Structure formats: structure tokens, C-alpha cells
Amino acid sequence: MSGDIAGALAGLGQAKNTFPRLLGRFVSGRPMDGRPRSNATFMAPGTRATGPHGYRDEPTWWMSLPGWKRAAVRVGTAVPTAVQPVGLVMAPQVTLALDGALTLAGLSYASLKATEAVRTWQHTRDWLRPLHAVLGPVLGYGDRERPDSYIHLPFDFRTSDDMRIVVKLPARFEGTSDMKSRVLDIVKTKLALQDVDTSWQLSGAVPVLVIRHAPKPPAALTWRDAIPLMLAAKESAPLIGVGQRGAHIAVDLDSDSPHILLSISTGGGKSVFARAMAAQILARGGRVVICDIKRVSHRWARGLPGVTYARSPEEIHDALIMVADEGDRRFQMIDEDRDDEVAALPRVLLIMEEMNATTSKLVSYWASIRDKEDPKKSPAIEALGDILFMGRQARTHVLAIGQLMSARAMGGPEMRECFSTRVLARYSMNAWKMLVPEVWPAPRASRHPGRVQLVQAGQAYETQVIFGSEEDAKNFVLSHRPKLVTPSHEIINQGNEGDTVPSTRRQVSPTARPELTIVQGEKKDPIPVDPNAPIGLGKAARGGLISLSDTPEKTLQILRAARGRDPEFPLPVAEKGQEKLYIPSELIKWARNRPSATG
Ligand SMILES: Nc1ncnc2c1ncn2[C@@H]1O[C@H](COP(=O)(O)OP(=O)(O)OP(=O)(O)O)[C@@H](O)[C@H]1O
């Protein structure tokens, strides 16, 4: 009996699927079995799925289409297929041309879809799944939950300034501050986001977390805008730029990191960065030693008080040894419990431009001059290592600059480890992995001029670096450098008699020797000169320290003329009556590098 009833019901069901009904469903876009699977109507797309298993969040792609679209797809496919045989017989050429056009359109559509599918797959593999793997269990989503069912992550979330990430939270999400910060930390870490704005919308049945990028650093930071910030910065923490939400980004050389490494590809703002730092150190009475194998990176600083400018491998060799000797002297003072005196000594910033080229030039230079009994390793590179290890106690800091700061370029991996602040711009992923692997995934490199990532203690800070012209930097130093800076303050390694530590390192240039020699022109026995005692131009010329012509008087004339004309002529450091006094080594360097100098 029950079999009869079942048979009758089946018969009724089949009776419903009559040809006219099927045709009606076909052309109206309804499901062919007559059972609706979403709330789509003929005109409106579906937003919810319905079916025997209750409600699902989203309908399938097909069922989300409004009825007219489904009908169009069906009719558009069926009609050409049906009329194909007739067409081939009646008008074969037109039919074949139409077939070709349809195939082409189909292929283009398929390849578009395939590209989109690959992009979605990569996006899911690289970002969504890794985020889901950590976040899912924390939010209590089961293994079978699809990441895109509760995370909305736009493809361009890293590059678009107005992107919006939405995480649907479970209805039971409590929203305690611990839980919120845990969820946010996971999202930021897994998606390599830096500072973000968040909105927790916890009321209602579907609580959500909405994340946006925090406001970016400003597009530019002009020198004029930066002056009050630079003047307000701590002496030990020169301002570098402005970060997200207008944060002032500075590195405290005493407490954060004594040395800074700059890895920026060509034209990316290395000199501009170094200029801003050097100007601030000088303006606060510090010393800056610039090792510039390219010779022209910091022309603005030449002749400025407090600056030692080394260009040739020989000068750089000596400059490094000079700074290391000064560090030794300071350490000896610390050893004698004279920390307060060391704290009052000028801070020293050593700028190493083009590290890669400089280290290899120093190595070959040493190989060309060393005697058999000399050590193999360049004493200058050894000195650089010593300076790096001295660090903050000796108030001596290194700004090492290069395009790709490999361990080799830095003179060894242990030397590179001394840089706990690393600044990168226009970097490749390889450079990022090599220099700051602790911050991963890497933020995308910006092409915006002056935009860098400053990495410290495992955290990257996007920063817009101060932009100043050479003139800006020079004027800043000249107008803010303390007038009380004395000649002895100006000179590294000039302490009281007893303070001098005999150098154990080998210097080679006459500029660093106690007895200075004639630079050029007529050979004459020089009078012994203390390299650090300021000297007048008359004494420099007549005593044979500088010789630029066949007589000392002509040399003096040249010097006096250059003093008024040449912006690179050293600045006087003291006065004796009417006479201006200069540092002998700076006069010698100027004479050697002046435009008409040949030697
Ligand atoms: N902080 C900044 N703000 C705005 N523009 C900048 C900034 N830094 C650099 N630039 C732009 O980039 C240009 C190149 O800068 P810079 O000379 O410092 O690069 P570099 O890395 O030293 O170049 P090179 O490798 O050729 O020595 C500048 O002239 C300027 O136009």
C-alpha cells in the first residue's frame, strides 16, 4: 500500500517536469528542477542561499545571478548550437566567421578568468591562508571554515591607501582588550601591516573588525618645516624625519643604537639623509668626519668648522685611524674614571660613503704600501672595526652608507652586526631578507622620493626623511653651531698633554703626522708644526707649511685671495689680534684639493 503512495507521488513529481514547464524554466533562468537555491529573482541578484541544508552565507556564483542573466547565458549558448547545422548548410562562410568570433570571445573571457583565478590563488596562498592558520583557531573557527568566509582582504591591501580589511568575528566574541590586541597583533604580523586604524563593531549578530592603514607620513618634509623639530630634538637623537600620524622619527645614538646603516640604491636619497644628520651633529657642536671616496657627495661641508673631509684612500685610511685613536683616548679617560670629561667632549659622527667601494679601495691601497713585516689586514679597516665596537661610550658613531650593504662590504659579518638601526629605501626583497630578516613579510618598497623604512628592534617605521639643500645644511650649521666651540673642541685627538694616547695604528698621510710637510711647489725644509695648533696664513706660507708658488710671498697672496673667493677654503677657528688662525691640516688638505692643484 505504502509502495503505491510513493509511486503516485513520484508520478506527480515527474508530471510537473513537462516539456513546456522545462522550457519555461530554461528561458526564464530558473533552476531546471524547479527548486530555488537562492533569493535571486528575475531582475535582482541573490544575496542568500536557500536549500535543503538550511541557509548558507552566500549563494554559489551561478545562483547569485539574477534570472535574466542566467537566461541570457542559456539561450546564448543553446541557440547558436541549435542553428549551427542549418547555418553550415545555408551560409557556411557567415556561420564559420560567427563561430570564429564566438570562440575568440570565449577564449578571451576564459583567459581573463584564468588570470583572475591565478591572482586569487596566489593571494590566498600568500596572505589569506597564513592569516587564517593563526587567526582561525584564536577566533574559534573550525578547520572546515574557508578563510574568505570571514576575512575580506582586498588584493591591493598593501598598496592602496584607502583599503579596508574586514574580519567577521564570531557572535560569541567577547571583545576584551587582551583578545582585541591578540587579534590585531596577528593580523598586523601576518599581513606585514605597520601602523593601522581599527574599528571594532561588536554590537549585533555579526561583530566585525575593520582595519585601515593609518595616515601615511607626509609627502615631503622641507628643511624649513624641520628646523623647529631639529632644534627641539635631543642632542643625542638627531631628527631623521616624520613617520605615520606625524610621529617624529629620531634615533637616539646613546640609548637606541650608536651606529646607523643606510642601504639605499642609487639616487634614493643617501646623501640627503647623511646631510641632515651631519648638519644636526655639527650644529650641536659635534665633529663630523666624512670619508667620501666619490669626493663630491658632501661639498657643502667642506671647510665648515668641525668637519674633516677625507677623499682619497690615503686620507680615508688616516681619517679612520685618527677617529679610532680618539676613541682609544676617550676609553683611557673612562678607565681613569673621567667619564664626565668624556661626556663633555664633542660627539663624533663618522660618515662612510659608498662602503662597498671604500673598503675595497682601502684593501688595495694597503696592499700597495704595506711592508713585508706589516700585518695583512688593512689597519684602516681594523680601525673601523674598533670604532664600531667602541660605540656610545666613546660618543663616536658611524653612519655607513651603501647601495647593498653585504657583510663583505662592511668588512665582515660581525662589523655589520654593530648596526642595530638599519634604514632601507628602494630595496629588493633580497636586500630586505639579508639586512632585516626579523621583519617579515617585508613592507613594499616605495618609489616616493625620501620615503624610507627605518628598522629598529624588529619594527619597521615608514619615514619621510628631511629634505634640505646643501645651502640649507650649511646655513643651519653656521647659524646654530655653538659659538663657544673652542679650537680644542674642534680637533679630534687634541686633549691635554697627558691625554694623548700613542697610536698603535699605522698612519700614512702627512696630514696626520706631527710634522707637516710642503704640499706643492718649491721644496724647502718645513718648520716643525703642531698639526693641531691654529696657525696664521703668513706663518703657514713663510714657514713652508704651504707652498703654492715660487716664493712664500706669492703663496701668501694666493692664500689670501682664495680665502675671500673659494667657498671651500677652511674657516678660521681662532683669532690672534687682527690675524685669523686656521687648522694646519685643513690648510694642507685645501691646498691639495684646490681646483688648480695638480698633486
Ligand atoms: N628626503 C627627500 N625628500 C624629497 N626628495 C628627496 C629626498 N631625498 C632625496 N630626494 C630626491 O632624490 C634625489 C637624489 O638624492 P641623493 O643625491 O641623496 O641620492 P643618492 O642616493 O645619494 O644618489 P647617488 O647614489 O647618485 O649618490 C634628490 O636630488 C632629491 O630630488
The ligand as a Tripos MOL2 file, in Angstrom:
@<TRIPOS>MOLECULE
LIG
   31    33     1     0     0
SMALL
NO_CHARGES

@<TRIPOS>ATOM
      1 N1         64.1110   63.2590    1.7470 N.pl3     1 LIG1
      2 C1         63.8630   63.5950    0.4860 C.ar      1 LIG1
      3 N2         62.7530   64.2810    0.1720 N.ar      1 LIG1
      4 C2         62.4830   64.6070   -1.1080 C.ar      1 LIG1
      5 N3         63.2740   64.2900   -2.1520 N.ar      1 LIG1
      6 C3         64.3940   63.6050   -1.9010 C.ar      1 LIG1
      7 C4         64.7490   63.2170   -0.5780 C.ar      1 LIG1
      8 N4         65.9010   62.5460   -0.6240 N.ar      1 LIG1
      9 C5         66.2650   62.5140   -1.9260 C.ar      1 LIG1
     10 N5         65.3720   63.1470   -2.6800 N.ar      1 LIG1
     11 C6         65.4250   63.3220   -4.1510 C.3       1 LIG1
     12 O1         66.2990   62.3430   -4.6890 O.3       1 LIG1
     13 C7         67.4190   62.9750   -5.2970 C.3       1 LIG1
     14 C8         68.6670   62.1420   -5.0780 C.3       1 LIG1
     15 O2         69.0270   62.1870   -3.7260 O.3       1 LIG1
     16 P1         70.5250   61.8620   -3.2680 P.3       1 LIG1
     17 O3         71.5060   62.6500   -4.0410 O.co2     1 LIG1
     18 O4         70.5980   61.9680   -1.7870 O.co2     1 LIG1
     19 O5         70.6160   60.3420   -3.7090 O.3       1 LIG1
     20 P2         71.8730   59.3790   -3.5710 P.3       1 LIG1
     21 O6         71.3320   58.0660   -3.1490 O.co2     1 LIG1
     22 O7         72.9150   59.9820   -2.6980 O.co2     1 LIG1
     23 O8         72.3480   59.3420   -5.0720 O.3       1 LIG1
     24 P3         73.7060   58.6890   -5.6450 P.3       1 LIG1
     25 O9         73.5830   57.2100   -5.4830 O.co2     1 LIG1
     26 O10        73.6990   59.1380   -7.0590 O.co2     1 LIG1
     27 O11        74.8200   59.2800   -4.8280 O.co2     1 LIG1
     28 C9         67.4730   64.3570   -4.6790 C.3       1 LIG1
     29 O12        68.0960   65.2800   -5.5190 O.3       1 LIG1
     30 C10        66.0230   64.6730   -4.4730 C.3       1 LIG1
     31 O13        65.4510   65.1420   -5.6710 O.3       1 LIG1
@<TRIPOS>BOND
     1     1     2 1
     2     2     3 ar
     3     2     7 ar
     4     3     4 ar
     5     4     5 ar
     6     5     6 ar
     7     6     7 ar
     8     6    10 ar
     9     7     8 ar
    10     8     9 ar
    11     9    10 ar
    12    10    11 1
    13    11    12 1
    14    11    30 1
    15    12    13 1
    16    13    14 1
    17    13    28 1
    18    14    15 1
    19    15    16 1
    20    16    17 2
    21    16    18 1
    22    16    19 1
    23    19    20 1
    24    20    21 2
    25    20    22 1
    26    20    23 1
    27    23    24 1
    28    24    25 2
    29    24    26 1
    30    24    27 1
    31    28    29 1
    32    28    30 1
    33    30    31 1
@<TRIPOS>SUBSTRUCTURE
     1 LIG1         1 GROUP 0 **** ****
